[in-house]
Amino acid sequence: MKNASTEVDVYIARSAEFAQPILKKVRQLFHKAYPKIEETIKWGVPHFEYKGIVGSMAGFKQHVSFGFWKGKLLSDPRGLFTGVGNTEMGALRVSSLKEMPADKVLLEYIKEAVQLNENEIKPPRAKPRKPAAPLSVPSDLASALDRNPTARATFESFSPSHRKEYIEWITEAKQAATREKRLATALEWMAEGKPRNWKYMKGK
């Protein structure tokens, strides 16, 4: 292998015994498919690069994961990455060499992945997430907070998730008496600067 990295050698040597032949095989296939491929360690695991990242592999306690940086852009004629994750990168998990696709198949995938970089094909931009709808404070809680400036100051300083915990706790009460009791308790706790689940926090 022309561009083999000693860092990758060390990574494979330190991997679990079952994983070593798998990692060696994956490495060999990347180099066979495209001899100009280069190796590097990124984020603690081996990556294969040519005009950008082509793919990567990683050894774990019970499996080896390997795949392609732009896996979702591959034609994937054999459906190897169908239903594999929701990110742009496609990856397979195997626990033995017997579970790996045929060499010929993987070589086709690697060559296609290299061609994506050669053609400067970029993955589509992720759709921006819709901003979360503002929390609706129930009228009885809003009125109670207006009458208790200390509790209101605490509530307003809370993160949206902490506010939501109190709002849901109060609004999920099935009976009016239960709701009133929770509302009173919520005001008492917030006046003391406590979040809804303060009992479960460390040090409490």
N, C-alpha and C positions, 0 to 999 in steps of 0.2 A: 504494500500500500504506500503510494508515493508520499502522501501528505499525512501520514499517521502521527498522532500526538502522543507523547509520553504521558501526558496527564490522563488521556483516555486509557492508556495501558494500566495506569495505577488504579483508575476508577473500576475497571473490569476486574482487576486482581483483588480488589477489596470487596467486591460484590459477593452475594451468596453463591455457594457452589453451583446450585441448579441454574442460576442466572448467567453464569459466565459463558457457557457455550451459546446461549441465545444472544447475548450482547455481542459476542465475537461474530456471530453469523450476520446479525443486522449490520454491524460495522463493515463487514466484508462486502455485503450487497450494495451498500451506498457507494463504496469505492469502485466496485465492479461496474455499476451502472454509469458512473461518471468519474473517471480517474482524476479529474481536476478538483473534486470535492475536497474541502478542508475540514479539519476537526478542531473543536474548541470546547472548553467547559464553560457553560453559562448557567447561572442559577444552580450550580452544584452538579449538573448532569451533562453528559456529552451531547454536543450539537454538531450537525453537519451543515456546512455552508458553501454556497456558491452564489455570489452576487446577492448575498443576504442569507437568512436561515432557510434551509431546505427541510430539515427534519431533526429529530432528536430521539434519544432512548434513555431509559432509566431503569435501574434495578431496584426492586422492593423486596420485602420479606417473603412474599408468596407469589409474585409475578413480575414480569418485565413489561414495561410499557414502551412502545415506539410508534412513531408516526411522522406526520408532515405538518409543517408550520401553516401551510395553506390547504390543509386537508379538505376543507369544505369546498374548495374550488376545483378539486380533482374530479374528473369525469366519473371515477369510481364504478366502472362497468360491472364489477363483481359484488358490489354492495358491501365492501369490507367496512366502510365507515358509516353505514346506515344506522341511525340511532345511537351513534357514538358521540356523546357530549353535545353541548349547545354552543361551543366556542368555534372559532374559525379553524382551530387546529384539530385534525383528526388523529386519533391514537388507538392502537390495539393493545390488548392485554393478553399475554400468553404465559404459561407456566412450564412449557417444555417445547423442544424443537418440533415435536410432532404436531403441535397446535398452530404452527406458523403456516401461512399460505405458501404455495410453491414459489421457488426462487424466481422462475420466469415471471410470475404474476407481480411479485414485489419489485423486480427490476423495471417492469413497465411503469409501475406507480412512481418509483424514484425518478425515472427519466422524465415523466410528465411533471413532477414537482420541480425538477431542475429547470424545465422549459418555462414554467411559470415565472421563475426569477429571471431567466434569460430574456423573456419578453416583457419584463417589468410589469407583470400583472399584479395589481394590488388588491387585497381583500376589500370588499365593500365596507364602507363606514358603518359602524353600529348605529342603529336608530337611537336618537336621544330619548331618554326616559321621560315620560310625562311627569310633570311636577305633581307631587301628592296634593290631593285636595285639602284645603285648610280644615283644621279640626273645628267641628261645630260644638260649642260649649252649650249644654242644655241650660234652659232659662233658670231653673231652680239653683243649679250650681253657680251660674253667673251672678244671681242675686245674692246668694250666700257669700260669695267672694267679695262682693261690693261692701258687704257689712263687716267683713273681716280683712282689713288692709294687710295684716301680716301674712295671712294665708294666701291672699291674692298675690302678694309680692313673690312668695315661694312658687306659686303656680305659674306665674309669668316667667320666672327664671328657669323653669323646667325645660328639658328638651321635649320635642314633640312626642317622643315615645313615652316619656313619663306622664305627660298630660293625658295621653291616650289611655294609659293604664287606669287613671282615676276616672276618666269619663266613661270608659267601658264598664268599670266596676259599678258605678252608680246607675247607669242606664240599663244594665242587664238585670237589675233587681226586678223580680216578678210581682212583688206586692208593694203597695205604697208605703207601708210601715217599714219594710226592709230598705226601701230606697231612702227614706228619711233618716234611718239609722246610719246607713252608709254615708250619707251626705254629712251628717254631724261628725262621724268619725274621720271622714276625709278632711273636713275643716280643721279638726283638732290636730291631725297629723301634719297637715301642711303648715299650720301655725307654728309647729315645732321644726319645720324645715325637712320633713320626712317624705320620701317618695312612697308610692303605693306599696311596693314590696320591700320596704325597709327592713322587715324582720328577717329577710333572707340574705341580706347583704353581709359581707364579711365584716367582722368586728362588731356586729350588732347583737 
